[in-house]
Amino acid sequence: MHKLLPYLIVFLLFLAYTPTDSDTTMQQDIVVMGDDFAACAAARSAAAAAPDKRVLLVVPGPVYRLGGLGTVGGQNFTDIRLWQKQLVTQGSFGRWYAKAGQFYNTDRMAQIIEDDLAQFPNLKILYGYDIAEVGLEQNKITELKLRSLRRETNGTVVWGPGRQKVKGQVFIDASVDGRLTRLAGNPVSVGRADWPVDFLPAGEQSGAARQQAATLMFQVKGVKTPAKAMRIQDWEFVRDAKGSWGVAGGKQAFAADPLVAAFNDKFAARGLAIKPINAATNGRDSDVWWVNCLLVFNVDGRAYIRDKGSSGYPPDMLAGQLTVDEAWLKARRFLQTPDFIKVLHRFQVQDPATGQWYGFGQADLVYDDNGQPVVGQTMYIRETVHSPLSGKLTPGTENSNFAVTTGEAQQAGPNPGGADARNYRNRVGLGYYMMDINAFTPEDLKASGRYDWPVTKHLRPDWQQAGGQPKNPVYLPLDVLIPAKSDNLLVPGYAAGISSFAWAELRVLPNLAVLGDAAGVTAARSLAVKRNPRQFARADIAWVQEKLKQFGARLDK
């Protein structure tokens, strides 16, 4: 029974905060949309910075735990990159990471986040609702009309009967799909539409472009690890400070194993492929692993079946693209094909010193009570939209029309004098990882003429010529949170003001949590001085910077 207690508590909280059709409009001060680390950090920091204000976190999906991709989505292999042996993505993420470790039990991480947010009596959470309509007055959002969501037995997410209006003063879009940003009328750049035209396929050189491939996380048992952490050929077997295992490898199998190549050749036409593996145990001493290796192409992360025929459905989807719901169902079905588990077994490595084999050679899927593979409740969407500084949405604007440009991310300096120098004065955090593209089309996996990983250097040879991976963190300026049109909207989620290629670095959860902290504190300051963030004076920005530091954020290199 004790193992079910956290779920019972969350369910009771859900009942407490779930409105009915007869409820009156909820009056809030700060309204946060989203469920990922960015949303949780934004809500937490807003509540802490403005204890006299009402903060509402709306979780858009039929899920009743916090953390989004990092918990219910199954992505428990935390994407961190140390700089000078230090973790620069501090603040909320730093606290959660210190408690959970790099490879963690997803329920435990959800509980850590929920406990962190529960200490603020001015913060409430509304689970299982999404935006149906946005109320506007000139350049301000006035209210959100929400509808409940539920997952049908076949896995499709549909609208439920519940309806609720929420009025607010400052809104925060920390979502994956950028829904609030789009429905509020702000211009957005879809996918890689801002890339130089020379690197865009003919069908993506005007309007919408492709977004990075998506993934569905899934569980397996039977992964074999050595007795201690070690590197064997291209495989890394590591344990974090909490004792949990993480594994990364398989580039050789991806590139040279004829069975893996034949598999990808066969299923590429169906929009599916297997890539080198990242995986982690579901906490210390668990024999269950969450695995990241299945690429699902042609997914539009803005699109849901429930929106068809409404203004929420993107009118510019490319031919043949799937909704998020269709991709989730397709990927879950695909996991059960015999070909998949056979090719997964090819991702193993032999220790030349002992002759022992390690990895996924004997792995098996974990199934739920209904005979379905255990998968993430949410799809791992890697990219959707980006907020430009102006309405100009043409190719070749990645270094001119975004608050964080491609050049700034790649060429950031070790101090305020680098390519990101213009962001220093108004900095609200640091972002750091690798510029990691997981391919846009199946053909990208063979961009070099044969299977090769990673693909970034082949898709953007200009980037390779300019030095490749970033060597230093990039300053994240306040402007990255401010969309082109809405005055009372902050955007720390996927729709932040980051170019598509810079997004390849900044898209990971630790960086998004940094943006979430900044958005929450900025919202608190906006209410305190009755000034929208676009009009902040130097004193306002200094206040935000100081408050973030008080909350444990790192702003300096």
N, C-alpha and C positions, 0 to 999 in steps of 0.2 A: 504493500500500500504506500510506503514512504516514497517509492520511486514515482508514483503517480501524483504525489502532492503538488509539485510545481505546476503540472498541467491543470490540476483542479483549481489552484489559486488563480492562474491566468484565465481559466474559464469563468470563474466567479467575477473577476475584474471585467471581463468582456461583458457579462450580463449587467454589471453595474454601469458601464459606460455606453451600452448600446441603446440608442434612442428608438422610439417608435414613431409611427406616422403622426401621432397626435402631439408629439413634443413641439414646443415652441422653438424659435430660432435660438441657437447657442450664441451668446455674446462672448467673444474672446478678444484678447489683445494681440497675441502672436499665434499664428496658425502655421504649423509645419506639415507638409505633405511628404510622405516617404516612409520606408521601413529599414533601409540600409544603415550602415554606420554613420553616413553623413546626416541623415535625418535624426537619428538618436543623439548624435553629438550636438546638432543644432538645437533640439528641444531642451537638452540638458543644460547647455550653456546659456540659452535664453532664460530659462527658469532661474538659474543661479545668478545671472547678471541683473535680472529684473524681478526680485522676489515679490514685489507688490503688483505684478502684472499676471494676467491669466494666459497660460500657454497650453495650446492643444496640439497634440501630435496625432495626425490621421494616418493610419496604416492602410495603404491602398492595396488590398488583396485579401483573399479568404484565408489568412494566416493569423494566428493569435499569439505569436511570440515576436519579440523584437530582434533586429539584426539582419533581416533580409537575406541577401546572398550569403553573408558571413555566418548565418545560423541555419535557418530553415532551408536555405538554398544549398547547403552542404559544402561551401567553399571554406574549409577549415585549415587550409594550407596558407598561412598569412604571407602575403607578398610584401616582404620588407627588403630593404637594401641598406646596409649600414654605410655611413659616410664617416671616414676617419674613425672607424670602429664605434660609431655612435648612431643611435636611432634618432633621426631628426623629426619624425612625425610623432610629436608628443601631444600633450593635452588629453582629451578624452580617450583617444586611441592608446596613448601611452599607459594610462591607468588600466584599461581593459586588457591590454597585452601583458602587462606585468602580472596580472592575476591569472590569465588563461594560458599563456605561453604561445609559441608560434604555431603549434599544431594542437588543436584543442577539441574537446567534446562540444558539439554544437549546442546542446541543451545547456551546458554549463556557461558557455559564452552568452547565450541569451539571458540566463539568470543574472550574470554579472552586470549586463547592461540594464536589465530591468531593475535590479537593486540600486544601481547608480541613479537611475531616474526617479525611483520611488521616494527618495529622500526629500523631494521638492513638493510640498503640498499644493503649490500653484500650477503644477503640471498634471494634465490629464491626458489619457490616451483613448482614442476611438479606433477600434479594430474593425477591419473588414468593410471599409467604405472607400469609394473613389469618387472623383469629380464627374458630375453629369453636366454641369453648366457653371459658368463663372459670371458673377455680376460685376459690371464695370461702370465707372463714372469717369469720363475723360481718360486720364492715364493711371487711374487707381483702381485696384481691385476692392470691391466692397463686400462681397459675400461669395461663398461657395455653396452650390446645391449638390449635395452628396446623395449617392445611392448605395445600398448595401450590395455585397458580392457574396456568392456562394459557389462552391465547386460541385458540379454534378458527378454522378457515379462514374461516368465515362472519363472524367478528368477535366472537362471543359468548364471554364469560369464564366458564370452568367450573372446578370443583375438579379438581385433579390428584391424583396418587397419593401425593405426599410428605406426611408427618405429622411434627410436632415439638412437644414440650412445652418450655415456657420458664418457669422459676421466677424470681421477682424480689422485690425489697424495695419499690421504688418504681416505679410505672408512670405513663407519660405518654401521654395520648390527644391526639395532634396530627393526627388524621385529619380527613377531609372529612365522613365520615358519622357521626361520634360513636359508632362501633360499640362500642368498649370501654366507654365511659361508659354506654351503654344496656344492654349485656349484663351489666354489673356491678350492675345494679339501681337505678341512679340515676334520679330523675325528670327528664324533659326536656320542654321546651315545643317543639312542632313548628311550624316556620315562623313565621307571624305570629300565632299563637294568643294572644299577650299584648297585642295591639293593643286599643285601646278598642272596645267592642262596636259603637259607632255606625259604625265604619269597616270592619267585617267583614261579608262577605256572609252570608246566612242559613245556608248550609251549613257555615260555618266558625266558628260561635259556641260550639261545644263540642267538646272533644277536639282532634284534629289540624286544622291549617289549612294553607293553601297555602304553598309555599316559592317564592322568586323564580324566575323563568324561568331555564333553563339555556341553555348555548351550546356548540356544537362549533366549535372553531377550525379553520381550513382555510388552505391555501396557494394563492396565485395568483402569476402573473407578468404583466408588461405594465402595471403601475401607472406613470403618468406624473407626475413631480414637476417643479417649476420648478428653475431653475439654483441658486437659493439659497432659504433658508428664508423663508417669507412667509405672511401671512394674506390669503386671498381670500374675501370674503363670510364665510360661516360655516365655512370650511375653514382649518385650521392645518396647514401643511407645515413641519416642524421637523427639525433634526438635533441629535443629542446630542453630548456631548463627544468621543465615539469616532468620530463621522462617520456614524452610522447614521440612516436616515430614520424618522420617525414621522408619521402622518397621522391627524387627527381631524376629522370633519365629516359633512355630509349631512343636517343637520336640515331644511334647506329642501326637499331632495328628498323626505325622509320625509313632510313635512307637506303639500307642495303639488304634487308631481309626480303626475299622474293615473295613470300606469302603476304607480308604486310603491304608490299607494293601492289600485288595483285588484288588485294582487298580494296585498297584505296582506288585503284583503277576501276574496279567493278562498281563501287558505290558512289564515286564522285558524281556520276550522272544523276544520282538520286539526291545529291546535296549533302552527303555524309562522308566523313573521313575520320580516321584515328590519327592522333598526333603523339609526340613524346609525352610522357606521363608526369604529372605532379599528383601526389597522393599523400594522405596523412591519416593516422589512426584517429578514431573518434574518441580521443583522450587516452591518457596513460592506462596501460594494461588492457586496452580494448583489442579484440581481434577483428574488429570491423574497421574498414578503411573507406574514406570518401575519395573518389577518383575523378580527376580532371583529365580527360583525354579525347572525348568525343566532340568533334566539330560538326556543327549544324549550319549550313550555308543558306543564304537567301532568306534570312529572317529580318523582318522590319520590327525593331523593338518598340515602335510607336503604336503598333496595330494589335487590336484585340477583336475577337469575333463579336463580342457584345456591342461593339461600337459601330458595326456595319450599318450604313444608312443614316448615320448621325454626323455631327460636326466633329466629333472626337476621332473619327476614322481618317487617317491621312489620305488626301486626295491624289498624292503624287507617288504612290508606291510603284516600284519598278515591276515589270512583268514577271510573273512567277514567284513573287515574294510571298512568304508565309507570315501569318500572324504569330504572335508569341504563343497563343494557345495551340495552334496547329503544330508549331515546332516542338512544343513540349510533348504532345501526344505522339508525334512522329518519332522523336528520339526515344521515348520510353518503349514504344513497340519495337524499335530497332535493336535495343539492347538484348532482346530475347531471341534474335536470330542466331542460329548455330555458328554462322560465320564470325559473328562478333566475338564471342567468348574464345573461339579458336585463335583469332588473331591477337586478342588480349594476352593469351598465353605465350605469345612470341616475345613479349616484353619482359625478358629476364636476362641475367648475366651470370657467367661462371667465374668464380674466384680462381685465378690461375694458381694461387698458392695452395689451395685445399681441394680444388675440383668441385666444390659445392656450388649449387645454383641458387640464386636469390632473385626475388622479384615476383612476377605475376604468373609464373609457369603453372601454378596449381590453383589460381584464384577462381572463385565462383561468386556469382551474383548473390546478393541477399534479397530475399523476397518477403513481402508483407503478408498479412493474413488473407488477402484477396488473391494471392498468387501473382502479384505484380512486383517488378523490381523496385526496391527502395531507391527513390531518386529525390533530388531536391524539389521542394514544393514550388520553388520559383526557378525560372530559367536563368542561366548565367548569360545575361546580355552584356556585351562588351562595349557597345557604342550605340548611341541613338542620334541626338542632335547637339548642336553647339550654338551658343549665343554670340553673334558678331557684335562689334561695337556700333555698326550702322546696319541699314537694310541691304547693303551690297552683298549679294550671295553668289558671287562668281568664282570660278577656279582661279587659283593663283593669289588668293588673298590671305594665305595662312600666316604671313609675316607682316600684315598691315591692318587687319580688321578684327583682331582679338586681343583681349587683355593679357593673355599669355600666348605668345607666338611660338611657332616651331623652332625658330632660331634661338629664342630665349631659353627654351627647355633644353635644347641640345648644347648650347654654348654658355650656359650659366657659369659664372666665375666662382672661385673659392672665397670671394669677399664681395663687397658692394660694387666692385669695378668691372664685373663681367657683362655679358650680353643682356643680362636681366637688370642692369643698373637702374633703369627707369622705374622699376617696380619697388625699389628699396624704400623710398620715403613712405609709401602707402602700403607697405607689406603687412599682411595679416597671417602669414604662415610660410612654411617651407614645404615644397613637394619634391620627392625624390624616388626614383625607381629606374628601370630600364625602359627605353622606348620599344615596347613589345607589341608588335602586330601579330595577331593570330590568323592572318589571311582574310581576304575578302571573298575570294572565289576558290573553288577546288583547284583551278589551274594555277593559283599562286603557289601551291605546294611544290610545283615543278617549275617555278619561275626561272631557275638556273639551268633548266634542261633535264634535270633529274630531281628526285625527291631530296629535299634538303631542309634543314631546320636550324635556326629560325629563318623566317622569310623576309624580315624587315629589310635587310641589306639588298635583297634582290628587287623588291618592289620600289625602293627608294635609293637607288645608287648614288644620288646626290647627297644623301644623308651619310652614306658610308664615306664618300669622298671628303665630307666636312668633319670627319673624326669619329663617326659612329656613336656609341652610347654616351649619354651625359656623364660627365665626371664629377659634377657638383650639383647640389640641390638648387632649385630655382625659387626665387622669391615670388610668392603669390600675392598680388596686389588686391586691394579692396575692389577695384573695378571688375575683377573676375566674377564677382557675385552679382553685378548689376546688369540686368538686361537692357536692351535698347529702348524700350518703351515704358514699361510699368514702373511707376515711381515708388510704390510700396511693396515691391517684390525683390527678394534676394534668392540667388540661385547657386547653391553649393552642390547640387546633384549633377547628373549627366549633362544637363543643358548649360552648365557653367560656361563662362566666356573663354574657352580654351580651344585653340585650333585642333583639327582632327589628329594631326601627327603628334602635337604636344600631348594630346589626350592619351596617346599610346603609352606615355609615361605616367600621367597623373590619374588614370582611371582606376587604379587599385584602391582598395578600401582604406588603408591608412591615410593616403593623401586626401581622400574624400572626407574622412573624419576631420582632418585639419580644416578643410573648407567649411564643414558643418559647424565647428566651434566658432569660426569667424563670423558666420552668418547669424548664429544665435546671439553673440555679443553685439554685433552691429544692429540687430533688430532692437535689442534693449536700449542702445544709445539713441536710436531713431525715435523711440517713444519718449525717452527722457527729455530730449531737446526739441521734440515736435518738428523734426526736420527729416526729409527723406534722405537716404544714403547718398544719392546723386549730388546732394547739396552740402555734404559734410564739409565743415571747416577743418583747418589743421588741428584744432583742439579736439574735435570729435574723433578724428583718426587716432590721435595720440591716446585718447581715453580708451578706445577699442584695443589698441596695442598693449597698453598697460594692463587692462583687465584680462586679456588673453594670457599674458605672462603670469598674472596671479593665478590663473586656472591651469598653469603648467604647460602652456604652449611654448614652442620654440620658434622665434622669429629671426634669429641671427645665426650666421654661419660661423 
